């Protein structure tokens, strides 16, 4: 059994009130309801983190403009001069979130005092 599986088994063996479950111990429907509630809450936290941190890989122009606080013209200049790579599908332009993060990091200015 791998370390990950051992940790998962340990986590499953702990009930919502923190007491440990032992082999052969009966799990009640109340225990299952508590487990479900806890699981749903954890999933909501993970989903919120993904949503808040831009869980999407591809962003549209309006998302990029909002994220960077720039105008349409500035974004167009980034495309024209090659500062920000893009993909055009039909009439819709998409930007890779990693490319945006890379552009920001590349243009970072560290002031030495």
Order of alpha helices (4+ residues) and beta strands (2+ residues): alpha-alpha-beta-alpha-alpha-beta-beta-alpha
